[in-house]
Amino acid sequence: MPELADDSVQLMVTSPPYPMIAMWDELFARSDPKIADLLKKLGADGGEITVRQIYDAMHENLAKVWAETYRILVDGGIACINIGDATRSINGRFQVFPNHSRITETCEKIGFTTLPYILWKKLTTKPMYKGKGAFLGSGFLPPNAYITLDCEFILLFRKGKLRKFPPHDKERYDSAFTKTQRDEWFSQIWAFKGVRQTTSELERRTAAYPEEIADRLIRMFSIKGELVVDPFLGSGTTTKVAMQNKRNSVGYEMDEKLLPVITRKTVGHNDMDSVVEIITRKNEIGST
Ligand SMILES: C[S@@+](CC[C@H](N)C(=O)[O-])C[C@H]1O[C@@H](n2cnc3c(N)ncnc32)[C@H](O)[C@@H]1O
């Protein structure tokens, strides 16, 4: 993210492509020829070693963005990463790929301090026992049924020490949340539905997260007038919500086809005087 200077951003909120979720395979392959080769090899032998190599390579790829985030954040700045674990069968053996723990370890190695995370429990309208994919495994018989992955993680990290403010800082006090909001937002489980599927096909392909997620995180971890960055902007949710909350915003999105969606959601509705910059090219992972 070369447009952004060292120590210049107060908050990063994002949801990257999820490693080992099939819908993102092609994107990772385009970002990194090594992953493309490994995915081809997987088709040929379906082997355990190849899958492990793909998992490693996808996380190495994302790690470049986490390192770049560390560089641009101010001392005390916060990074919020929405990520789901993935399940995949290899040679008929079902297993989970714990993306959340891999990202946590990577961010710690980069220098971030890990903070308590949030579990987003995705409420579903699917019937619990009849819904396709609601349960995996052998129904009512122990011991071979699997737990359904119905939570995603919102991982929270801090760069450096706590931020300091002058006493009674006006912008900070103007950004205060209510007691009810504090009690709900700072508890570990957030339960609400995913994005309603009435959006465009293009927007659905980004797997947009609910505005409520971005809204809470931006109000919990930044102050009016500050800068919020999303390195994987998708349909523009983070920027839209940053504007609504009087924060400035920079978003990176490599898929130029999403520009009209992002523009419709954001710049077209900028009556908040927020400074918004949408950069439609790849961030630092892969080639530009
Ligand atoms: C999970 S989606 C983000 C969805 C977003 N939170 C929303 O609400 O729409 C991830 C996005 O990252 C983009 N992306 C993936 N790799 C990228 C890269 N290297 N640089 C910029 N954008 C990238 C993809 O095109 C995709 O739109």
PDBQT file of the ligand as one rigid body, heavy atoms in Angstrom, charges set to zero:
ROOT
HETATM    1  C1  LIG A 301     -13.892 -11.249   1.143  1.00  0.00    +0.000 C 
HETATM    2  S1  LIG A 301     -13.847 -10.023  -0.075  1.00  0.00    +0.000 S 
HETATM    3  C2  LIG A 301     -14.138  -8.527   0.849  1.00  0.00    +0.000 C 
HETATM    4  C3  LIG A 301     -15.610  -8.230   1.016  1.00  0.00    +0.000 C 
HETATM    5  C4  LIG A 301     -15.873  -6.894   1.667  1.00  0.00    +0.000 C 
HETATM    6  N1  LIG A 301     -15.637  -6.959   3.114  1.00  0.00    +0.000 N 
HETATM    7  C5  LIG A 301     -17.302  -6.422   1.405  1.00  0.00    +0.000 C 
HETATM    8  O1  LIG A 301     -18.058  -6.190   2.365  1.00  0.00    +0.000 OA
HETATM    9  O2  LIG A 301     -17.660  -6.335   0.235  1.00  0.00    +0.000 OA
HETATM   10  C6  LIG A 301     -12.148  -9.924  -0.498  1.00  0.00    +0.000 C 
HETATM   11  C7  LIG A 301     -11.861  -8.947  -1.647  1.00  0.00    +0.000 C 
HETATM   12  O3  LIG A 301     -10.444  -8.785  -1.722  1.00  0.00    +0.000 OA
HETATM   13  C8  LIG A 301     -10.097  -8.592  -3.091  1.00  0.00    +0.000 C 
HETATM   14  N2  LIG A 301      -8.662  -8.894  -3.184  1.00  0.00    +0.000 N 
HETATM   15  C9  LIG A 301      -8.066 -10.097  -3.086  1.00  0.00    +0.000 A 
HETATM   16  N3  LIG A 301      -6.730 -10.011  -3.191  1.00  0.00    +0.000 NA
HETATM   17  C10 LIG A 301      -6.454  -8.704  -3.349  1.00  0.00    +0.000 A 
HETATM   18  C11 LIG A 301      -5.262  -7.977  -3.508  1.00  0.00    +0.000 A 
HETATM   19  N4  LIG A 301      -4.084  -8.566  -3.555  1.00  0.00    +0.000 N 
HETATM   20  N5  LIG A 301      -5.337  -6.629  -3.620  1.00  0.00    +0.000 NA
HETATM   21  C12 LIG A 301      -6.536  -6.009  -3.587  1.00  0.00    +0.000 A 
HETATM   22  N6  LIG A 301      -7.736  -6.639  -3.449  1.00  0.00    +0.000 NA
HETATM   23  C13 LIG A 301      -7.684  -7.974  -3.340  1.00  0.00    +0.000 A 
HETATM   24  C14 LIG A 301     -11.010  -9.540  -3.847  1.00  0.00    +0.000 C 
HETATM   25  O4  LIG A 301     -11.152  -9.160  -5.205  1.00  0.00    +0.000 OA
HETATM   26  C15 LIG A 301     -12.312  -9.429  -3.021  1.00  0.00    +0.000 C 
HETATM   27  O5  LIG A 301     -13.185  -8.466  -3.604  1.00  0.00    +0.000 OA
ENDROOT
TORSDOF 0
